[in-house]
Amino acid sequence: MRQNHNNKRYFRNLRLSTPFLFLLSWLLFMPFQAFSALQTPETPIFPSELTTPQIEEGWISLFDQKSLFGWKPTSDAPWKAENGEIRIHSGQQGLLRTTSQFDDFELTVEFKAEKGTNSGIFFRTSPKPNNVARDCYELNIAPPENPFPTGSLVGRKKCEPTVTPNQWHRFHVTANGANIKIKLDDEQVLNYTDPNPIGRGYIGLQLNQGAIAFRNIALKPLNTRSLLDGPALAQWDTSQKLKSTFELTQQNELRILNGKGQIESRGLFGDFIFSMQCKTNAVGLNSGVFFRCIPGEVMNGYESQIQNLFKNNDPSQPVDCGTGGIFRRSDARRVNAVDQAWFTKTIIATGPHVSVWVNGYQVTDWSDTRKPDRNPRRGLRLEKGTIIFQGHDPTTDILLKNIRAKEIAPRRPARK
């Protein structure tokens, strides 16, 4: 009490000169000025081929319309991204394949082939398959005289639809366990059940012979399960909530308030697919999704950041790693979410590789090249671990819903 009284008397007797007032106003204004230099986008930057309902259903774009981010060639060939298309016409035969692996999914892709072109769309593939009839699935794009015309699975099952050269056509693939269904221009042309299903693998676009273009490539993971089913938060451990509070609302939304603290999954995930919808209830809030965490320890895992601010009116300059970035490892390449509005996040981790999509747009493509270590703060952790949601600080106020995850099926070894 005496200290407070002395403080009041000091300020009452202080001579408020003009320089002092200027200094005081500058000190008060600078934090606001610094914060006002940070922005969140007014609207999310959705990929053009995905609608908001599709994104909420779990669809992600594998092609951002402008670059080959998230793709890797397996041969010396001049793959190009231009005018919203991936194009190739010559070079060494091989694939342009995703850097992420998938097991069960729906896949849509449009293609346009010149007359005589022989190409294909590979899925659940190794980077360089030895035998397309055994260690991958090749959805062929080929002339009618080919043993496996367009729409066929090479070496597995043939179909004979009519396809016009130099026009856009659309495949819709459903790969669900051993069963594979193919639609061509919305008509089902193939239904195949593999007696020895492969499991997971990459998506690949093939250069074989002739010019080919691809566009509007999107994927929806299948068979994820809810982590909010059952009695309230039964699948979660809140024993280390510390200062945070966690509650399940009547709308089945997980609300996280205050911090520091954490809520930890009871299940363990190693190679996995995770998705959720998130809403920050104020501008500039900070939180994160931790994964492959050491069970029972405080936020000891890889962190996929939640932070929607960016600098210099440029979403490619995220603040503090940016939503979807891997904190202290790989910044998000752009902020694609808005504070105080729902956004989706999808994380796919297989081995040392991690990809993250925000609102269907891939923001992170990162591999942990450090030496293996049980502790992910020190090195590469491949062991299964928990998923943790973070209560970051006293300002934390976020909502999470549609939280889903699954372990990705192991890949069947390729047969020689």
C-alpha positions as CSV (number, residue, x, y, z in Angstrom):
1,M,0.0,0.0,0.0
2,R,2.8,2.4,0.9
3,Q,4.5,1.7,-2.5
4,N,1.3,2.6,-4.4
5,H,0.9,5.8,-2.3
6,N,4.4,6.9,-3.2
7,N,3.8,6.1,-6.9
8,K,0.7,8.3,-6.9
9,R,2.5,11.2,-5.1
10,Y,5.4,10.9,-7.6
11,F,3.2,11.2,-10.6
12,R,1.2,14.0,-9.0
13,N,4.3,16.1,-8.5
14,L,5.9,15.2,-11.8
15,R,6.3,18.2,-14.1
16,L,4.6,17.1,-17.4
17,S,6.8,19.0,-19.8
18,T,6.2,19.0,-23.6
19,P,9.2,16.6,-24.2
20,F,7.9,14.2,-21.6
21,L,4.4,14.2,-23.1
22,F,5.9,13.5,-26.5
23,L,7.9,10.6,-25.1
24,L,4.9,9.2,-23.3
25,S,2.7,9.4,-26.4
26,W,5.5,7.8,-28.5
27,L,5.8,4.9,-26.0
28,L,2.1,4.3,-26.0
29,F,1.7,4.6,-29.7
30,M,4.6,2.4,-30.8
31,P,3.1,-1.0,-29.7
32,F,-0.1,-0.1,-31.6
33,Q,1.9,1.0,-34.6
34,A,3.9,-2.2,-34.6
35,F,0.7,-4.4,-34.3
36,S,-1.1,-2.4,-37.0
37,A,1.7,-3.3,-39.4
38,L,0.6,-6.9,-39.1
39,Q,-2.4,-8.1,-41.0
40,T,-4.6,-11.1,-41.6
41,P,-6.2,-11.6,-45.1
42,E,-9.7,-10.3,-45.5
43,T,-10.7,-13.5,-47.2
44,P,-9.0,-16.9,-47.4
45,I,-7.0,-17.6,-50.6
46,F,-8.9,-20.7,-51.7
47,P,-7.6,-22.8,-54.6
48,S,-9.8,-22.0,-57.5
49,E,-11.0,-25.6,-58.1
50,L,-12.2,-26.2,-54.5
51,T,-15.4,-24.7,-53.1
52,T,-15.8,-23.9,-49.4
53,P,-18.1,-26.9,-48.8
54,Q,-15.5,-29.2,-50.5
55,I,-12.7,-27.8,-48.2
56,E,-14.9,-28.4,-45.2
57,E,-15.5,-31.9,-46.3
58,G,-11.8,-32.5,-46.3
59,W,-10.7,-32.0,-49.9
60,I,-7.1,-30.6,-50.4
61,S,-5.5,-29.3,-53.6
62,L,-2.4,-31.1,-54.9
63,F,-1.7,-28.4,-57.4
64,D,-1.7,-24.7,-56.5
65,Q,-2.3,-23.6,-60.2
66,K,1.1,-21.7,-60.3
67,S,4.0,-23.9,-59.1
68,L,5.2,-27.5,-58.6
69,F,5.3,-27.0,-54.8
70,G,4.6,-30.5,-53.3
71,W,5.8,-32.3,-56.4
72,K,9.1,-34.0,-57.4
73,P,10.3,-35.3,-60.8
74,T,11.8,-38.8,-60.9
75,S,13.6,-38.2,-64.3
76,D,15.2,-35.5,-66.3
77,A,12.1,-33.9,-67.9
78,P,11.0,-30.2,-68.2
79,W,7.7,-30.3,-66.2
80,K,6.1,-26.9,-66.1
81,A,3.3,-25.2,-64.2
82,E,1.7,-22.5,-66.3
83,N,-1.8,-21.1,-66.9
84,G,-3.2,-23.3,-64.2
85,E,-1.9,-26.5,-65.8
86,I,1.0,-28.9,-65.4
87,R,2.5,-29.6,-68.8
88,I,5.0,-31.9,-70.3
89,H,5.8,-32.9,-73.9
90,S,9.3,-34.4,-74.0
91,G,12.2,-35.5,-71.8
92,Q,13.3,-38.7,-70.0
93,Q,10.4,-41.0,-69.3
94,G,9.3,-41.0,-65.6
95,L,6.9,-39.5,-63.1
96,L,6.2,-36.2,-61.5
97,R,5.1,-37.4,-58.1
98,T,3.8,-35.9,-54.9
99,T,6.1,-35.6,-52.0
100,S,3.3,-36.8,-49.7
101,Q,2.0,-40.4,-49.5
102,F,-1.7,-41.4,-49.4
103,D,-3.5,-44.7,-48.8
104,D,-7.3,-44.4,-49.0
105,F,-8.7,-41.4,-50.9
106,E,-10.8,-39.9,-53.6
107,L,-8.8,-38.2,-56.3
108,T,-10.0,-35.9,-59.1
109,V,-7.8,-34.8,-62.0
110,E,-8.4,-33.3,-65.4
111,F,-6.2,-34.2,-68.4
112,K,-5.8,-33.2,-72.0
113,A,-3.8,-35.5,-74.3
114,E,-2.7,-35.1,-77.9
115,K,-3.6,-37.8,-80.4
116,G,-1.3,-40.8,-79.9
117,T,-0.1,-39.7,-76.4
118,N,0.6,-42.5,-73.9
119,S,0.6,-41.3,-70.3
120,G,-1.0,-42.1,-67.1
121,I,-1.9,-41.2,-63.5
122,F,-0.1,-43.4,-60.9
123,F,-1.3,-43.8,-57.4
124,R,-0.1,-45.7,-54.3
125,T,3.2,-45.8,-56.2
126,S,6.8,-46.0,-55.3
127,P,9.0,-43.2,-56.8
128,K,10.2,-45.5,-59.6
129,P,8.0,-48.6,-59.8
130,N,9.6,-51.7,-61.3
131,N,6.4,-53.4,-62.3
132,V,3.2,-51.4,-62.7
133,A,1.0,-54.5,-62.3
134,R,2.5,-55.2,-58.9
135,D,3.9,-52.2,-57.0
136,C,1.6,-49.4,-58.1
137,Y,-1.6,-48.7,-59.9
138,E,-1.4,-47.0,-63.3
139,L,-4.6,-45.4,-64.6
140,N,-3.8,-45.3,-68.2
141,I,-4.2,-42.4,-70.7
142,A,-3.6,-44.1,-74.1
143,P,-5.1,-44.6,-77.6
144,P,-7.9,-47.1,-78.3
145,E,-5.4,-49.5,-79.9
146,N,-3.3,-49.8,-76.7
147,P,-3.8,-53.0,-74.8
148,F,-5.0,-50.8,-71.9
149,P,-6.8,-47.8,-73.3
150,T,-7.7,-44.7,-71.3
151,G,-9.5,-45.6,-68.1
152,S,-7.8,-49.0,-67.7
153,L,-5.6,-50.1,-64.9
154,V,-2.4,-51.3,-66.7
155,G,-1.7,-55.0,-66.2
156,R,-4.9,-55.4,-64.1
157,K,-8.1,-54.5,-65.8
158,K,-9.1,-53.1,-69.2
159,C,-11.9,-50.8,-70.2
160,E,-12.7,-49.2,-73.5
161,P,-14.5,-45.8,-73.2
162,T,-14.5,-43.1,-75.9
163,V,-12.0,-40.3,-75.3
164,T,-11.5,-37.3,-77.7
165,P,-7.9,-36.1,-78.1
166,N,-7.0,-32.5,-77.4
167,Q,-10.0,-32.0,-75.1
168,W,-10.2,-31.9,-71.4
169,H,-11.5,-35.0,-69.6
170,R,-11.9,-35.8,-65.9
171,F,-11.0,-38.8,-63.8
172,H,-12.5,-39.5,-60.4
173,V,-10.6,-42.2,-58.6
174,T,-11.9,-43.9,-55.4
175,A,-9.2,-46.0,-53.8
176,N,-10.6,-47.6,-50.6
177,G,-8.7,-50.5,-49.3
178,A,-8.6,-53.2,-51.9
179,N,-11.3,-51.7,-54.0
180,I,-10.7,-49.2,-56.8
181,K,-13.4,-47.4,-58.8
182,I,-12.7,-45.2,-61.8
183,K,-15.1,-42.6,-63.2
184,L,-14.3,-40.9,-66.5
185,D,-16.3,-37.7,-67.2
186,D,-18.7,-38.7,-64.4
187,E,-19.4,-42.2,-65.8
188,Q,-18.1,-45.2,-64.0
189,V,-15.8,-47.2,-66.3
190,L,-14.0,-49.6,-63.9
191,N,-14.5,-51.4,-60.7
192,Y,-11.5,-53.5,-59.5
193,T,-10.7,-55.3,-56.3
194,D,-7.0,-56.1,-55.8
195,P,-6.3,-59.5,-54.1
196,N,-3.1,-58.1,-52.8
197,P,-3.6,-54.3,-52.2
198,I,-0.5,-52.2,-52.0
199,G,-1.3,-49.8,-49.1
200,R,0.1,-46.3,-49.3
201,G,2.2,-44.5,-51.9
202,Y,2.6,-41.4,-54.0
203,I,0.4,-39.8,-56.7
204,G,2.3,-39.6,-60.0
205,L,1.8,-38.0,-63.4
206,Q,3.5,-39.8,-66.2
207,L,5.7,-38.7,-69.0
208,N,5.8,-41.6,-71.5
209,Q,5.2,-40.6,-75.1
210,G,3.5,-37.4,-76.4
211,A,2.3,-34.2,-75.0
212,I,0.0,-34.1,-72.0
213,A,-1.5,-31.5,-69.6
214,F,-3.1,-31.9,-66.2
215,R,-5.1,-29.5,-64.0
216,N,-7.5,-29.3,-61.1
217,I,-5.8,-32.1,-59.0
218,A,-7.5,-32.6,-55.7
219,L,-7.7,-35.3,-53.1
220,K,-9.9,-36.2,-50.1
221,P,-8.5,-38.7,-47.6
222,L,-10.9,-41.5,-46.6
223,N,-11.6,-43.5,-43.4
224,T,-10.4,-41.0,-40.8
225,R,-12.1,-41.2,-37.5
226,S,-13.5,-38.6,-35.1
227,L,-11.5,-37.7,-32.0
228,L,-14.5,-36.1,-30.4
229,D,-16.8,-39.1,-30.4
230,G,-18.1,-40.7,-27.2
231,P,-18.5,-39.0,-23.8
232,A,-17.2,-35.5,-23.4
233,L,-13.4,-35.5,-24.2
234,A,-13.2,-39.2,-23.4
235,Q,-10.4,-39.5,-26.0
236,W,-8.3,-36.8,-24.4
237,D,-6.2,-36.3,-21.3
238,T,-6.4,-32.9,-19.5
239,S,-4.2,-33.8,-16.5
240,Q,-1.6,-31.2,-17.7
241,K,-4.1,-28.4,-18.4
242,L,-2.0,-26.2,-16.0
243,K,-3.7,-22.7,-16.4
244,S,-5.7,-23.6,-19.5
245,T,-9.4,-24.7,-19.5
246,F,-10.9,-27.1,-22.0
247,E,-14.6,-27.7,-22.6
248,L,-16.9,-29.3,-25.1
249,T,-19.6,-26.9,-26.2
250,Q,-23.2,-27.9,-27.1
251,Q,-22.1,-27.7,-30.8
252,N,-19.5,-30.4,-30.2
253,E,-16.7,-27.8,-30.4
254,L,-13.6,-28.0,-28.2
255,R,-13.0,-24.6,-26.7
256,I,-9.6,-23.8,-25.3
257,L,-9.1,-20.8,-23.0
258,N,-6.2,-19.3,-21.2
259,G,-2.7,-20.8,-21.0
260,K,-0.1,-22.2,-20.6
261,G,-1.6,-25.7,-20.8
262,Q,-2.4,-28.7,-23.0
263,I,-4.9,-31.3,-23.9
264,E,-3.4,-34.6,-25.1
265,S,-4.8,-37.4,-27.1
266,R,-5.0,-40.8,-25.5
267,G,-4.3,-42.4,-28.8
268,L,-0.9,-42.6,-30.4
269,F,-0.1,-41.7,-34.0
270,G,3.1,-42.2,-36.0
271,D,2.5,-42.1,-39.8
272,F,-0.9,-40.4,-39.9
273,I,-3.4,-38.1,-41.5
274,F,-5.0,-35.4,-39.2
275,S,-7.6,-32.8,-40.0
276,M,-9.6,-30.2,-38.1
277,Q,-11.5,-26.9,-38.3
278,C,-10.3,-24.1,-36.1
279,K,-11.5,-20.6,-35.3
280,T,-9.5,-18.0,-33.3
281,N,-11.8,-15.7,-31.3
282,A,-9.5,-12.6,-31.5
283,V,-7.0,-11.2,-33.8
284,G,-3.4,-12.3,-33.5
285,L,-3.9,-15.3,-31.2
286,N,-1.2,-18.0,-31.0
287,S,-1.7,-21.7,-30.5
288,G,-0.6,-24.9,-32.1
289,V,-1.1,-28.6,-32.9
290,F,1.7,-30.8,-31.6
291,F,2.2,-34.3,-32.9
292,R,4.4,-37.4,-32.3
293,C,4.7,-36.0,-28.8
294,I,6.4,-37.9,-26.0
295,P,3.4,-39.0,-24.0
296,G,2.9,-37.2,-20.7
297,E,5.5,-34.5,-21.4
298,V,4.5,-30.9,-21.8
299,M,4.2,-30.0,-25.6
300,N,7.3,-32.1,-26.5
301,G,6.6,-32.9,-30.2
302,Y,6.6,-31.3,-33.6
303,E,4.3,-28.2,-33.6
304,S,2.1,-27.1,-36.5
305,Q,1.6,-23.5,-35.8
306,I,-1.7,-21.5,-35.5
307,Q,-0.9,-17.8,-36.1
308,N,-2.7,-15.9,-38.8
309,L,-0.8,-12.6,-38.8
310,F,1.6,-11.5,-41.6
311,K,3.9,-8.6,-42.4
312,N,4.0,-5.8,-45.0
313,N,0.6,-6.6,-46.4
314,D,2.1,-9.8,-47.8
315,P,0.7,-13.2,-46.8
316,S,4.0,-14.8,-47.9
317,Q,5.6,-13.1,-44.9
318,P,4.1,-14.9,-42.0
319,V,4.5,-13.8,-38.4
320,D,6.0,-16.3,-36.0
321,C,6.1,-19.2,-38.5
322,G,2.5,-18.8,-39.7
323,T,-0.5,-21.1,-39.6
324,G,0.5,-24.5,-40.9
325,G,4.2,-24.0,-40.6
326,I,6.3,-26.3,-38.4
327,F,7.5,-24.1,-35.6
328,R,11.2,-23.5,-35.5
329,R,11.6,-25.8,-38.5
330,S,9.8,-24.6,-41.6
331,D,7.7,-21.4,-42.0
332,A,4.4,-21.6,-43.8
333,R,4.9,-20.3,-47.4
334,R,1.9,-18.1,-47.0
335,V,-0.9,-17.3,-44.5
336,N,-4.1,-18.8,-45.8
337,A,-6.5,-18.3,-42.9
338,V,-8.4,-15.5,-41.2
339,D,-8.7,-14.8,-37.5
340,Q,-12.3,-14.9,-36.2
341,A,-13.4,-17.2,-39.1
342,W,-13.3,-21.0,-39.4
343,F,-10.4,-22.5,-41.3
344,T,-9.4,-26.1,-42.0
345,K,-6.0,-27.7,-41.4
346,T,-4.8,-31.0,-42.7
347,I,-1.5,-32.6,-41.6
348,I,0.0,-35.7,-43.3
349,A,3.2,-37.2,-41.8
350,T,4.9,-40.3,-43.2
351,G,8.4,-41.1,-42.1
352,P,10.5,-37.9,-41.9
353,H,8.2,-36.0,-44.3
354,V,5.4,-33.6,-43.2
355,S,2.9,-31.7,-45.4
356,V,0.3,-29.2,-44.2
357,W,-2.7,-27.8,-46.0
358,V,-4.7,-24.7,-44.7
359,N,-8.1,-24.2,-46.3
360,G,-7.1,-26.8,-48.9
361,Y,-3.9,-25.0,-49.9
362,Q,-0.5,-26.6,-49.2
363,V,1.6,-24.3,-47.1
364,T,4.3,-26.7,-45.8
365,D,6.4,-29.4,-47.5
366,W,9.2,-30.3,-45.1
367,S,11.4,-33.3,-44.3
368,D,13.3,-33.7,-41.0
369,T,16.8,-34.4,-42.0
370,R,18.2,-34.4,-38.5
371,K,19.7,-37.5,-36.9
372,P,17.1,-39.8,-35.2
373,D,16.3,-38.9,-31.6
374,R,13.5,-39.9,-29.2
375,N,13.1,-36.2,-28.4
376,P,11.8,-34.3,-31.4
377,R,13.3,-31.1,-30.0
378,R,16.7,-32.6,-30.6
379,G,16.3,-34.7,-33.7
380,L,14.1,-36.8,-36.0
381,R,11.3,-38.7,-34.2
382,L,9.6,-41.4,-36.1
383,E,8.0,-43.2,-33.1
384,K,4.3,-42.9,-32.5
385,G,3.3,-40.2,-30.1
386,T,0.3,-38.2,-28.9
387,I,-1.5,-35.2,-30.5
388,I,-1.6,-32.1,-28.3
389,F,-3.6,-28.9,-28.6
390,Q,-1.9,-25.9,-27.0
391,G,-3.2,-23.3,-24.6
392,H,-0.5,-20.7,-25.4
393,D,-1.0,-17.8,-23.0
394,P,-3.7,-15.9,-21.0
395,T,-5.2,-14.5,-24.3
396,T,-5.9,-18.0,-25.8
397,D,-9.5,-18.4,-27.0
398,I,-9.9,-20.8,-29.8
399,L,-12.5,-23.3,-31.0
400,L,-11.9,-26.7,-32.7
401,K,-14.3,-29.0,-34.4
402,N,-14.4,-31.9,-36.8
403,I,-11.2,-33.3,-35.4
404,R,-10.3,-36.4,-37.3
405,A,-7.2,-38.7,-37.7
406,K,-6.0,-42.1,-38.7
407,E,-2.9,-44.1,-39.0
408,I,-1.8,-44.5,-42.6
409,A,-1.6,-48.1,-43.7
410,P,1.9,-49.4,-44.2
411,R,3.1,-50.0,-47.7
412,R,3.2,-53.5,-49.0
413,P,6.9,-54.2,-50.1
414,A,7.3,-54.1,-53.8
415,R,7.9,-57.4,-55.4
416,K,10.8,-57.8,-57.8
